[in-house]
Amino acid sequence: MRQAVTTLSMWGERHFGYTTLRDSTETLGDERWPQIPRLKEDSVIEEKEVEEDSGIEQTPTSEEQDAIVGLASVLPVEATNGGGEQDQDLRQRLEAQQPKVCKLPFVAKSEKEPGGDGRGGGGGANSLATPSPDNDHPAGSLGEATTPPPGALGEVAPVWVPDSQAPACMKCGAKFTFTKRRHHCRACGKVFCVVCCDQRCRLTHLDGKEGRVCVSCHFTLMNRSAPKDQRRVWFADSLLPDSDARDSAGTPDHRPPNSSQPSRPLVLGTGGDAVEVDAPSGWGMGALVGSPIGSSSNLIPSEGLPPILTSTGVKGDYTVEERPSETSLMVELEGGRAEPLVFVLNANLLAMVKLINYVNRRCWCVMTKGMHAVGQAEVVVLLQCLPDEKTFPRDIFSHFIQLYRDALTGKVLNHLSHSTASRGLLGSKEHAGFLYIRPTFQSLDGLPLPSQPFLFGLLILRAETPWARAFPLRLMLRLGAEYRFYPCPLFSVRFRKALFGETSHTIMRLLVDFRFYRYTLPVVTGLMVDMEARSTCIKIPKARHSELLKALNKSNEHVLAMGACFNENADSHLICVQSENGQYQTQAISIHNKPRRVTGACFFVFSGALKISSGYLAKSSIVEDGLMVQITMESMVELRRSLREMKDFTISCGKLDQSDNQECVYIQWLDQEPRFNKGISSPIDGKSMESITSIKMFQRSEYRANGKVIRWTEVFFLQRDKQANGPANPTSYSRLTERLARAFCLALCPYLKLLKEDGMAKLGLRVTLDTQRTDYVAGSNGQPLPTQYMKILDSALTPVIQAGTLQQGEGPLQMEFFFYIQENIS
């Protein structure tokens, strides 16, 4: 995380109780977002601390009232009554529909002696008369801390050490500064830095509420009260991690039966400490957020397996084992365990593992759950087991973490993408990474699969990496020929022989820079090659004309070469096989027990080197796994003109004096667009998003609050203006989409925890802009959001939508935004 992000995070927490990755002047500099006067460091109380002490009456000062007025830009007008009345009024309105309490960020300021040092420890009479920022709930008179006896720790309110007597942390000795704030332990009363006082426990003297405690008191309290043999985690959605079903009747009651703690149960952490967990209820995962390792982005230990979740048999009740026994788990899997094992890789990512029999092979089935929230398709790896294998493929877990981190930076995987591991994996340095493919004709029977969209990862070797990078379709089909699966297998085999080696004997060396990859073979989405008896048809979607023009402008005037996509309409495909002497040869694979009528090709090359004196109109031939067509320079000029004008074109191949038995090559433009976004549906009403243009969002699209982060992952353009040459460029709406997404996130930031506990971790926002109709709808799990949230969104979205309608003014526009709420582990 960049340093600038940390600075913005602190600024946002002071003013709103949430943070944003967007620049502060961009986020709040708009006229619709009034600026809030900057408060001094010692005048800020963390929102979590205020929640602890909400029962203490506090009178807001003038600057507090200004801060609350500023918050009105994202909240309903009637909800901003100021101070404690604001919290109480909003609680009553939210409780009307759900038995939950949502507390708004509250800004409090302590009185200080003029001319103080600007930190929390200012001296003087005023500093003693009025508590410092952390002294929002002092227990007794200020003075030397009196730590309660061990038996009364947490039961009796301690006497707090005044800030003036604590210039440094009383554990690590770090000096307090403007940015390094003081924090009082609610159990012993001493003053610590945030590192030494970052735990939370339920304290008796706070009426069972959570309070900030130092690491020493946390250890003492947990060892005293937590049973050593129980590690329990409660899921807010009461679903198994592999279940996607949800009760659609209203807002469910997520509390487990006979539970004495209605919100957050205890779980044993490392060293026997009890830690608290939040359940990311959107997809049924227990996040170990309260523990020191719970906020980590990687829970995979250097040795052994990551934490594992298992059900206790009670709906919504699970146990967490942080150091599971590999031997016992192997025995359980080999015994025919029906459900996959669920490993926790981090607070937002699960790995599901199961031993299966697939096409007469014993395989590990390892898949992710949680990638969708970072804009990445879920990943499935089928790995053929080694003889007498008794260990888990741990390297796949680490690779999943790498993919998750890459997705956060905008590097996502698609069909025929690849990922690499620099030091090898799965027991060999020759194992380079994975090639990712979307299943087509392969059988999926008996496979435990995640929700759509998902990709299968195929293990590739280091010698095959150049092909995975430059021409992955050739590698995919070659794997299919090797294992006799069309178009390729879904499983991977370790320690196999490389399928490709030296690249000096292939035609591709003329079309691809295998050394520095400065140029490669362009591929137009949806372009396919159909080869039949005495005719070849190159089919290009009209919607992809701009992509073809880009490739056309970069090509040599004498040579036009492009890669093709896998042809799902064909029943066979050309493949390229490298022989033992390094030569590249042509073969073909086809669907089993199906006659070969249409054969696909991987690329085509038009060469304008044919002389008129040769006596040929044109020549066509198969080269490796593609098509080579030699034409005259005059025909090349006509071909390029027809491509620019989006017109069909025909090339007759054969001798000039033979009109019969001539082969033809057709260039054909199709109205039908290629299928994409398969399996994606709207969280609002389940509407299919297949073949709807979308843009993925990555950086500058996260907003944080209360230990949660809401992330805008994608925007779909359901309806937009049409231009003469096809659809309008979706990027032209970038400013409008950013404003809408920002307003949506900022409005819901104070309620992220409540939304997630209610199972609404995936949210949708559909906005319609038209001269005749302008509205929006927000929802989750196939239903609209509850009324109280819609009222909150009204005040935030209405000004942006009205401004967007005035700016648009050209025609109808309908967009749908996808958002995910996750644990903040960065």
C-alpha positions in Angstrom: 0.0 0.0 0.0 1.4 3.4 -0.9 2.3 6.0 1.7 -0.2 8.4 0.3 -3.0 5.9 1.0 -2.1 5.9 4.7 -2.2 9.7 4.9 -5.6 9.8 3.2 -6.9 7.0 5.5 -6.1 9.0 8.6 -7.7 12.2 7.1 -10.9 10.4 6.2 -11.2 8.7 9.6 -11.0 12.1 11.4 -13.8 13.6 9.4 -16.2 10.8 8.5 -15.2 7.6 10.3 -14.3 6.0 6.9 -11.4 6.2 4.5 -11.1 6.3 0.7 -8.3 5.7 -1.7 -9.4 8.7 -3.8 -7.5 12.0 -3.4 -9.1 14.1 -0.7 -9.5 17.2 -2.9 -11.2 15.1 -5.6 -13.5 13.2 -3.3 -14.7 16.1 -1.2 -13.8 19.2 -3.3 -17.0 19.1 -5.3 -19.6 21.7 -4.5 -22.0 19.1 -3.4 -19.6 17.9 -0.7 -19.1 20.7 1.7 -15.7 21.0 3.3 -15.4 20.3 7.0 -13.1 22.3 9.2 -10.0 20.3 10.0 -9.9 19.2 13.7 -6.7 18.9 15.7 -5.3 15.5 16.3 -6.2 15.4 19.9 -9.8 16.4 19.2 -10.5 13.1 17.4 -12.0 10.0 18.9 -11.9 6.8 16.8 -15.4 5.7 15.9 -15.0 2.3 17.5 -14.1 4.0 20.8 -17.2 6.1 20.6 -19.3 3.0 20.0 -17.9 1.6 23.3 -18.9 4.6 25.3 -22.1 5.6 23.5 -23.9 5.3 26.8 -21.9 8.3 28.2 -23.6 11.6 27.6 -21.4 14.0 25.7 -22.2 17.6 24.6 -21.0 18.4 21.1 -19.0 21.5 20.6 -19.3 23.9 17.7 -16.7 22.1 15.6 -18.5 18.8 16.4 -21.7 20.3 15.1 -19.9 21.5 12.0 -18.7 17.9 11.4 -22.1 16.5 11.8 -23.6 19.1 9.4 -20.9 18.0 6.9 -22.0 14.4 7.2 -25.5 15.4 6.2 -24.4 15.4 2.6 -24.5 11.6 2.5 -27.4 11.1 5.0 -31.0 12.0 5.0 -31.8 15.6 6.2 -34.1 14.3 9.0 -31.3 12.1 10.4 -28.9 14.9 11.2 -30.3 16.3 14.4 -26.8 16.5 16.1 -25.0 14.7 18.9 -26.6 11.8 20.7 -30.0 12.6 19.3 -28.7 11.8 15.8 -27.5 8.3 16.9 -30.7 7.5 18.8 -33.0 8.6 16.0 -31.1 6.6 13.4 -31.0 3.5 15.7 -34.8 3.7 16.1 -35.4 3.9 12.3 -33.0 1.1 11.5 -34.4 -1.2 14.3 -37.9 -0.8 12.8 -36.9 -3.3 10.2 -34.0 -5.2 11.6 -32.9 -6.1 15.1 -29.5 -4.4 14.5 -28.0 -1.2 15.7 -26.0 1.0 13.3 -24.0 3.8 14.9 -22.9 6.8 12.9 -19.4 8.2 13.1 -19.2 10.8 15.9 -16.5 13.5 16.2 -15.7 14.8 19.7 -13.3 17.5 20.8 -11.7 17.9 24.2 -11.0 21.3 25.8 -7.4 22.3 25.9 -5.4 25.0 27.4 -4.5 27.6 24.8 -1.0 27.4 23.7 -0.8 23.7 24.4 1.6 21.4 22.5 -1.1 20.3 20.1 -0.9 16.7 21.3 -3.1 14.7 23.6 -0.9 15.3 26.6 -1.2 19.1 27.0 -0.7 20.2 30.6 -2.5 22.8 32.7 -5.7 23.0 34.6 -7.9 22.6 31.6 -6.2 19.4 30.5 -6.9 17.9 33.9 -10.5 19.2 34.1 -11.4 17.8 30.7 -10.3 14.4 29.5 -8.0 13.9 26.5 -9.1 12.2 23.3 -8.7 8.7 24.8 -10.2 9.8 28.1 -13.7 9.7 26.7 -14.7 7.2 29.4 -12.5 7.8 32.4 -13.0 5.5 35.4 -12.4 7.6 38.5 -10.3 10.7 39.1 -7.2 11.3 37.0 -3.9 10.3 38.4 -1.6 7.4 38.7 -3.2 4.3 37.2 -4.3 1.7 39.7 -4.4 -1.6 37.9 -7.2 -3.9 39.2 -6.1 -7.2 40.8 -5.8 -10.1 38.3 -9.1 -11.5 39.5 -10.9 -8.2 39.0 -9.3 -7.3 35.6 -12.1 -6.2 33.3 -14.7 -6.3 36.1 -13.6 -3.1 37.9 -13.1 0.2 36.1 -9.4 1.2 36.3 -8.0 4.7 37.0 -6.6 6.1 33.9 -3.1 7.5 33.6 -3.4 11.2 32.5 -1.9 12.0 29.1 0.4 14.6 30.6 2.2 11.8 32.5 2.6 9.5 29.5 4.9 11.1 26.9 5.6 7.6 25.5 4.0 4.2 25.2 4.2 2.3 28.5 5.0 -0.9 26.8 7.3 -0.3 23.8 8.5 3.2 24.7 7.6 4.8 21.4 7.1 8.5 21.8 3.7 10.0 21.0 3.5 12.6 18.2 0.9 14.3 16.2 0.3 11.2 14.2 1.2 8.5 16.8 -1.8 8.8 19.1 -2.3 7.7 22.7 -4.7 4.9 23.5 -5.9 3.9 27.0 -6.4 0.3 27.9 -9.9 -0.1 29.3 -8.8 -2.9 31.5 -5.6 -1.5 33.3 -5.9 2.2 32.5 -2.3 2.6 31.1 -1.4 4.5 28.0 -0.1 2.7 24.9 0.5 3.2 21.2 -1.9 1.7 18.7 0.4 -1.3 18.1 0.5 -2.2 21.8 -3.2 -1.5 22.3 -5.0 -2.9 19.3 -7.1 -5.7 20.9 -10.7 -5.7 22.0 -12.5 -7.6 24.7 -15.9 -7.6 26.4 -15.5 -6.0 29.8 -17.9 -6.4 32.7 -17.5 -2.8 33.9 -18.6 -1.7 30.4 -21.8 -3.8 30.7 -20.5 -6.5 28.5 -19.5 -4.1 25.6 -16.2 -4.3 23.8 -13.4 -2.2 24.9 -9.9 -1.5 23.7 -7.3 -3.3 25.7 -3.6 -3.7 25.5 -2.0 -7.0 24.4 -1.0 -8.0 27.9 -4.5 -7.5 29.3 -6.0 -9.3 26.3 -3.7 -12.3 26.9 -4.7 -12.4 30.6 -8.4 -12.0 30.0 -8.5 -14.6 27.2 -6.5 -17.2 29.1 -8.7 -16.7 32.1 -12.1 -17.0 30.4 -11.8 -18.9 27.1 -12.0 -22.7 27.0 -9.0 -24.2 25.4 -10.8 -26.9 23.4 -13.4 -24.7 21.6 -12.7 -22.6 18.5 -16.1 -21.5 17.3 -17.0 -19.1 14.5 -20.6 -18.0 13.7 -21.7 -17.3 10.1 -24.1 -14.4 9.7 -25.8 -16.0 6.7 -26.0 -19.5 8.3 -24.7 -21.1 5.1 -22.0 -23.6 4.4 -19.1 -22.1 2.4 -20.1 -24.1 -0.7 -23.7 -23.1 -0.5 -25.1 -20.2 -2.7 -28.7 -20.6 -1.6 -30.3 -17.9 0.6 -33.6 -17.5 2.2 -35.4 -15.0 0.0 -38.2 -14.3 2.5 -37.5 -10.9 3.9 -34.5 -10.2 6.2 -33.5 -13.4 7.9 -32.6 -13.7 11.5 -29.0 -14.7 11.4 -28.5 -15.4 15.1 -27.7 -19.0 15.9 -30.2 -20.8 18.2 -29.5 -20.7 22.0 -26.7 -18.2 21.5 -26.0 -16.0 24.5 -23.7 -13.7 22.5 -25.8 -12.2 19.7 -23.1 -10.7 17.5 -19.5 -11.9 17.7 -18.4 -15.3 19.3 -15.0 -16.2 20.6 -12.4 -18.2 18.7 -9.1 -19.4 19.9 -6.1 -17.7 18.3 -2.4 -18.5 18.3 -1.0 -19.3 21.7 -4.4 -20.2 23.1 -5.7 -16.6 22.9 -9.3 -16.1 22.2 -9.9 -13.9 19.3 -13.1 -12.5 17.8 -14.2 -13.2 14.3 -16.5 -11.5 11.8 -18.3 -13.6 9.2 -18.2 -12.2 5.7 -21.7 -13.2 5.2 -22.0 -12.4 1.5 -20.6 -15.7 0.6 -20.4 -17.6 3.9 -16.8 -17.2 5.0 -15.6 -16.7 8.6 -13.0 -14.0 8.7 -10.5 -14.1 11.5 -10.4 -10.3 11.8 -10.0 -9.9 15.5 -6.8 -11.8 15.8 -3.3 -10.6 15.1 -3.2 -12.9 12.1 -6.7 -12.2 11.1 -5.9 -8.8 9.6 -3.1 -10.4 7.5 -3.5 -10.8 3.8 -1.9 -14.3 4.0 -2.7 -16.8 6.7 -0.7 -19.6 5.1 2.1 -20.7 7.6 5.6 -21.4 6.6 5.0 -25.0 7.6 1.7 -26.9 7.8 -1.7 -25.9 6.5 -3.7 -22.7 6.8 -6.7 -22.5 9.2 -9.6 -24.7 8.4 -13.4 -24.3 8.9 -15.7 -27.2 9.7 -19.3 -27.3 10.6 -20.5 -28.4 14.1 -23.7 -29.7 12.7 -25.7 -26.7 14.0 -26.9 -24.3 11.3 -24.6 -21.3 11.1 -22.1 -22.7 13.7 -18.6 -23.6 12.7 -15.3 -24.4 14.3 -11.9 -23.0 13.3 -8.7 -25.1 13.6 -5.7 -22.9 13.1 -3.1 -25.7 12.8 -4.9 -28.7 11.4 -3.4 -32.1 11.2 -2.5 -32.9 7.7 -2.5 -36.7 8.4 -6.0 -36.7 9.8 -7.3 -34.5 7.0 -5.8 -36.9 4.4 -7.5 -39.8 6.1 -10.8 -37.9 6.1 -10.5 -37.1 2.3 -9.4 -40.6 1.3 -12.4 -42.0 3.3 -14.8 -40.3 0.8 -15.6 -37.0 2.6 -18.6 -35.6 0.7 -18.0 -31.9 1.3 -14.8 -30.1 0.4 -12.4 -29.0 3.1 -12.5 -25.2 3.6 -9.2 -23.4 4.2 -8.9 -19.8 5.2 -6.2 -18.1 3.1 -7.1 -14.6 4.4 -10.1 -12.9 5.8 -11.7 -12.5 2.3 -10.5 -15.6 0.5 -11.2 -19.3 0.9 -9.7 -22.4 -0.7 -12.0 -25.4 -1.1 -10.2 -28.8 -1.4 -11.5 -32.2 -2.3 -10.3 -35.5 -3.7 -12.3 -36.6 -6.7 -12.3 -39.1 -9.5 -12.4 -37.3 -12.8 -12.2 -39.1 -16.2 -10.7 -42.1 -14.5 -8.0 -40.1 -12.8 -7.6 -39.4 -9.1 -7.3 -35.6 -8.8 -7.1 -32.8 -6.3 -9.8 -30.3 -6.8 -8.7 -27.0 -5.4 -10.8 -23.9 -6.0 -11.1 -20.3 -4.7 -14.1 -18.6 -3.2 -13.9 -14.8 -2.8 -12.2 -13.7 -6.0 -15.3 -12.1 -7.4 -15.1 -9.3 -4.8 -11.8 -8.1 -6.4 -13.1 -8.3 -10.0 -11.5 -11.7 -10.7 -13.1 -14.9 -11.9 -12.9 -17.8 -9.4 -10.1 -20.3 -10.2 -10.3 -24.1 -10.2 -7.3 -26.3 -10.4 -7.6 -30.1 -11.0 -4.3 -31.7 -10.2 -3.7 -35.4 -10.9 -2.5 -37.1 -7.7 0.9 -38.7 -7.5 1.1 -42.3 -6.6 0.7 -42.7 -2.8 0.6 -38.9 -2.3 -0.1 -38.0 1.4 0.5 -34.2 1.4 -1.7 -31.3 0.3 -0.5 -29.2 -2.8 0.2 -26.2 -0.6 1.9 -24.2 -3.4 -1.6 -23.8 -5.0 -2.7 -21.9 -1.8 0.2 -19.5 -2.1 -0.5 -19.0 -5.8 -4.1 -18.2 -5.0 -2.9 -15.5 -2.7 -0.6 -14.1 -5.5 -3.6 -14.0 -7.8 -5.7 -12.2 -5.2 -3.1 -9.5 -4.7 -2.6 -9.1 -8.4 -6.3 -8.6 -8.9 -6.3 -5.8 -6.3 -3.8 -3.9 -8.5 -5.9 -4.5 -11.7 -4.1 -7.5 -13.0 -6.9 -9.9 -13.6 -7.1 -13.3 -15.4 -9.3 -14.0 -18.4 -9.6 -16.8 -20.9 -6.2 -17.8 -22.1 -4.4 -15.6 -19.6 -1.5 -17.1 -17.6 0.3 -16.6 -14.3 3.8 -17.6 -13.3 5.7 -18.5 -10.2 9.3 -17.3 -10.2 10.8 -20.1 -8.1 8.7 -23.0 -9.4 5.9 -24.8 -7.6 4.5 -28.2 -6.8 7.9 -29.7 -6.3 9.7 -28.7 -9.5 11.5 -25.6 -10.8 10.2 -26.6 -14.3 6.6 -25.9 -13.2 6.2 -22.3 -14.3 2.6 -21.5 -13.5 -0.9 -21.9 -14.9 -2.7 -21.3 -18.2 -6.3 -20.3 -17.5 -9.2 -21.5 -19.8 -12.9 -21.3 -19.8 -14.5 -24.8 -20.2 -16.4 -25.4 -23.4 -16.9 -29.0 -24.5 -15.3 -30.7 -21.5 -17.4 -32.6 -19.0 -18.1 -31.0 -15.7 -20.0 -33.9 -14.2 -19.1 -34.6 -10.6 -17.0 -31.5 -10.1 -17.6 -29.2 -7.1 -17.6 -25.8 -8.8 -17.8 -22.2 -7.6 -20.3 -19.7 -8.8 -19.9 -18.3 -12.3 -17.7 -16.9 -13.7 -14.8 -19.3 -13.1 -11.6 -20.4 -14.9 -9.7 -23.7 -14.9 -5.9 -23.4 -14.4 -3.7 -25.8 -16.4 -0.2 -26.4 -15.2 2.5 -25.2 -17.7 6.2 -25.8 -17.8 8.9 -23.2 -18.1 9.7 -24.1 -21.7 6.1 -23.5 -22.6 5.9 -20.1 -21.1 6.8 -18.2 -24.4 3.8 -19.8 -26.0 1.5 -19.0 -23.0 2.6 -15.4 -23.3 2.6 -15.0 -27.1 0.1 -17.5 -28.5 -1.8 -19.3 -25.8 -4.4 -20.9 -28.1 -1.7 -23.1 -29.7 -0.6 -24.3 -26.3 -4.1 -25.0 -25.1 -4.9 -27.1 -28.2 -1.6 -28.9 -28.0 -2.5 -30.0 -24.5 -5.7 -31.3 -25.9 -3.9 -33.4 -28.4 -1.5 -34.7 -25.8 -4.2 -36.0 -23.5 -6.9 -36.7 -26.2 -9.4 -34.2 -24.9 -11.1 -31.6 -27.1 -10.2 -28.8 -27.0 -8.0 -29.4 -24.0 -8.1 -31.3 -20.6 -9.2 -29.6 -17.4 -6.7 -31.5 -15.3 -3.0 -31.0 -14.9 -0.2 -33.5 -14.7 3.0 -32.8 -12.8 6.5 -33.7 -14.0 5.4 -34.2 -17.6 7.5 -33.6 -20.7 7.4 -30.1 -22.2 5.3 -29.9 -25.4 7.3 -27.1 -27.0 10.9 -26.1 -27.0 13.0 -24.1 -29.4 11.1 -21.5 -31.4 13.5 -20.9 -34.3 11.8 -23.3 -36.7 8.2 -21.9 -36.5 6.6 -19.3 -38.7 5.7 -17.5 -35.6 9.2 -16.2 -35.1 8.4 -13.9 -38.0 5.2 -12.6 -36.4 6.1 -12.6 -32.7 9.1 -11.1 -30.8 9.9 -14.1 -28.6 12.8 -12.2 -27.0 11.4 -8.9 -25.8 7.7 -9.3 -26.7 7.7 -5.8 -28.3 5.2 -7.0 -30.8 2.9 -10.1 -31.0 0.1 -11.4 -33.1 -3.0 -9.2 -32.6 -6.3 -11.0 -31.8 -9.7 -9.5 -32.5 -12.4 -10.7 -30.0 -14.8 -13.1 -31.7 -12.8 -13.4 -34.9 -13.0 -17.1 -36.1 -11.8 -19.1 -39.1 -14.1 -21.8 -40.6 -12.4 -24.2 -43.0 -14.5 -26.4 -45.1 -14.1 -28.3 -48.3 -12.8 -25.9 -50.9 -13.8 -22.8 -48.9 -12.6 -20.8 -46.0 -14.5 -18.1 -44.2 -13.0 -15.6 -41.8 -15.9 -14.3 -39.7 -15.5 -10.9 -37.9 -18.2 -9.4 -35.6 -19.2 -5.9 -36.6 -19.1 -4.8 -33.0 -15.3 -5.4 -33.0 -14.6 -3.2 -36.0 -12.6 -0.7 -33.9 -10.3 -3.6 -32.7 -9.7 -4.7 -36.2 -8.8 -1.1 -37.4 -6.3 -0.9 -34.6 -4.6 -4.1 -35.7 -4.9 -3.0 -39.4 -3.1 0.3 -38.7 -0.2 -1.4 -37.0 0.3 -4.0 -39.7 2.8 -4.0 -42.5 1.4 -2.9 -45.8 2.6 -6.1 -47.5 1.6 -8.6 -44.8 -1.6 -8.8 -42.7 -1.6 -11.4 -39.9 -4.0 -11.8 -37.1 -4.7 -14.5 -34.5 -8.1 -16.1 -34.3 -10.2 -17.2 -31.3 -11.2 -20.7 -30.5 -14.0 -21.7 -32.8 -16.8 -23.2 -30.7 -18.9 -23.7 -33.9 -16.3 -26.0 -35.4 -16.2 -29.8 -34.6 -12.4 -30.0 -35.1 -9.3 -27.7 -35.0 -5.9 -27.4 -36.5 -3.1 -27.9 -34.0 0.7 -27.6 -34.2 3.0 -30.3 -32.9 6.8 -30.0 -32.5 8.7 -33.1 -33.4 11.8 -34.4 -31.7 14.0 -32.7 -34.3 12.4 -29.3 -33.5 10.2 -29.0 -36.6 6.7 -27.8 -36.3 4.0 -29.9 -38.0 0.3 -29.7 -38.7 -2.2 -32.1 -37.1 -5.9 -31.9 -36.2 -8.1 -32.9 -33.3 -11.8 -33.3 -33.3 -14.7 -34.0 -31.0 -15.0 -37.7 -30.2 -17.5 -39.7 -32.3 -18.5 -36.7 -34.4 -17.9 -36.3 -38.1 -15.5 -33.6 -39.2 -17.3 -30.9 -41.2 -15.9 -27.5 -40.0 -12.3 -27.1 -38.9 -11.0 -24.1 -37.0 -7.7 -22.4 -37.4 -5.6 -20.5 -35.0 -4.4 -17.6 -37.2 -4.3 -16.3 -40.8 -1.7 -14.5 -42.9 -2.3 -12.5 -46.0 0.9 -11.9 -48.0 1.0 -9.4 -50.9 4.1 -11.0 -52.4 2.4 -12.9 -55.2 3.4 -11.8 -58.7 0.9 -11.4 -61.5 3.3 -13.2 -63.8 3.0 -16.3 -61.6 -0.2 -17.3 -63.4 -2.2 -17.6 -60.1 -5.1 -15.5 -58.9 -4.2 -16.4 -55.3 -2.7 -19.3 -53.4 -4.0 -20.7 -50.1 -2.3 -23.3 -47.9 -2.2 -24.5 -44.3 0.8 -23.5 -42.4 1.2 -25.1 -38.9 -2.1 -24.4 -37.2 -3.1 -21.5 -39.4 -4.0 -20.3 -42.9 -1.6 -18.7 -45.4 -3.1 -16.8 -48.4 -0.8 -15.3 -51.0 -2.4 -12.5 -53.1 -1.2 -9.8 -55.4 -0.5 -6.3 -54.1 -3.5 -5.0 -55.9 -5.7 -7.5 -54.1 -4.1 -6.5 -50.8 -5.1 -2.9 -51.3 -8.7 -3.9 -52.1 -8.7 -6.2 -49.0 -7.6 -3.5 -46.7 -10.1 -1.1 -48.1 -13.0 -3.5 -47.6 -11.9 -4.2 -44.0 -11.8 -0.5 -43.2 -15.3 0.0 -44.8 -16.7 -3.1 -43.1 -17.6 -4.8 -46.3 -17.5 -8.5 -47.2 -14.7 -9.6 -49.5 -14.0 -12.7 -51.6 -10.6 -14.0 -52.8 -10.6 -16.7 -55.4 -7.6 -19.0 -55.3 -6.2 -21.1 -58.2 -4.7 -20.6 -61.6 -5.9 -17.9 -64.0 -6.8 -20.3 -66.7 -8.9 -22.6 -64.5 -12.3 -21.4 -63.5 -13.4 -24.8 -62.1 -12.4 -26.3 -58.8 -11.2 -23.0 -57.4 -11.0 -22.5 -53.7 -12.4 -19.3 -52.2 -11.5 -17.3 -49.1 -14.4 -15.2 -47.7 -14.2 -12.2 -45.4 -17.6 -12.0 -43.7 -18.9 -9.4 -41.2 -21.4 -10.7 -38.6 -24.1 -8.8 -36.8 -23.9 -11.3 -33.9 -21.6 -10.3 -31.1 -19.4 -12.9 -29.4 -20.7 -14.2 -26.1 -19.0 -12.9 -23.0 -19.8 -12.3 -19.3 -21.3 -15.8 -19.2 -23.0 -16.7 -16.0 -23.0 -13.3 -14.5 -26.3 -12.1 -13.1 -27.5 -8.9 -11.4 -27.6 -8.9 -7.6 -30.7 -6.7 -7.8 -33.1 -9.0 -9.7 -31.0 -11.8 -11.2 -31.0 -10.3 -14.7 -28.4 -12.0 -16.9 -25.4 -9.8 -17.8 -24.3 -12.1 -20.7 -22.9 -10.3 -23.7 -23.5 -6.9 -22.0 -20.5 -4.6 -22.4 -18.8 -3.9 -19.1 -15.7 -2.2 -17.6 -13.9 -3.5 -14.6 -12.8 -1.1 -12.0 -9.8 -1.6 -9.8 -7.7 1.2 -8.4 -9.2 4.3 -6.8 -12.5 2.5 -6.2 -12.4 1.5 -2.5 -13.9 3.2 0.5 -13.3 2.0 4.1 -15.2 2.3 7.3 -15.4 0.3 10.6 -13.0 -2.4 9.6 -14.8 -3.0 6.3 -14.2 -1.9 2.8 -16.7 -1.4 0.0 -15.2 -2.0 -3.5 -16.7 -1.0 -6.8 -15.7 -3.8 -9.1 -17.6 -3.4 -12.4 -20.1 -1.3 -14.4 -22.3 -2.8 -17.0 -23.9 -0.7 -19.8 -27.3 -2.2 -20.3 -28.4 0.5 -22.7 -26.6 3.4 -24.3 -26.5 5.5 -27.5 -25.6 3.9 -30.8 -23.2 5.6 -33.2 -23.0 5.0 -36.9 -20.2 2.5 -36.6 -21.4 0.7 -33.6 -21.8 1.2 -29.9 -20.6 4.3 -28.2 -17.4 4.1 -26.3 -18.2 3.3 -22.6 -15.2 5.2 -21.4 -16.9 8.4 -22.4 -19.1 8.0 -19.3 -16.2 7.6 -16.9 -16.8 10.8 -15.0 -20.5 10.1 -14.5 -19.9 6.5 -13.4 -17.2 7.6 -10.9 -19.5 10.2 -9.4 -22.4 7.7 -9.0 -20.2 5.0 -7.5 -18.6 7.5 -5.2 -21.9 8.8 -3.9 -23.2 5.3 -3.4 -20.2 4.2 -1.4 -20.0 7.3 0.7 -23.7 7.1 1.6 -23.4 3.5 2.7 -20.0 3.7 4.4 -21.4 4.1 8.0 -23.5 0.9 7.5 -21.0 -1.5 5.9 -20.8 -3.7 9.0 -24.6 -3.8 9.3 -25.1 -4.7 5.6 -22.5 -7.4 5.8 -24.0 -9.0 8.9 -27.3 -9.1 7.1 -25.8 -11.1 4.2 -25.8 -8.2 1.8 -22.1 -8.3 0.9 -22.7 -8.0 -2.9 -24.7 -4.9 -3.9 -26.0 -3.7 -7.2 -27.0 -0.2 -8.4 -28.9 0.3 -11.6 -29.3 3.8 -12.9 -31.5 4.9 -15.8 -30.9 8.3 -17.4 -33.5 9.4 -20.1 -35.5 12.5 -20.9 -38.6 10.5 -20.2 -37.5 8.6 -17.2 -34.8 9.0 -14.6 -34.5 6.7 -11.7 -32.4 4.1 -9.9 -32.8 0.9 -7.9 -30.3 -0.7 -5.5 -30.5 -4.3 -4.3 -28.8 -7.4 -3.1 -29.5 -11.2 -3.2 -32.2 -10.6 -5.8 -34.2 -8.2 -3.7 -34.2 -4.3 -3.4 -32.4 -2.9 -0.4 -34.5 -2.2 2.8 -36.3 1.1 2.9 -34.0 2.7 5.4 -31.0 2.3 3.1 -33.0 3.6 0.1 -33.8 6.8 2.0 -30.2 7.3 2.7 -29.3 6.7 -0.9 -31.9 9.2 -2.1 -30.2 12.2 -0.6 -26.8 11.1 -2.0 -27.7 9.9 -5.5 -30.5 12.2 -6.6 -28.2 15.3 -7.1 -25.7 13.3 -9.1 -28.4 11.6 -11.2 -30.0 14.9 -12.0 -26.7 16.5 -13.0 -25.9 13.5 -15.1 -29.3 13.8 -16.9 -28.5 17.4 -17.8 -25.1 16.5 -19.0 -26.2 13.4 -21.0 -29.1 15.0 -22.9 -28.4 12.8 -25.9 -30.4 9.6 -25.4 -31.2 6.8 -23.0 -28.4 5.4 -20.8 -28.8 2.6 -18.3 -25.9 1.3 -16.2 -25.6 -1.2 -13.5 -22.8 -1.1 -10.9 -21.5 -4.0 -8.8 -20.1 -3.5 -5.3 -18.7 -5.9 -2.7 -18.2 -5.4 1.0 -15.2 -7.1 2.5 -13.0 -7.1 5.6 -10.3 -4.5 5.6 -7.1 -6.5 5.6 -4.8 -4.1 3.8 
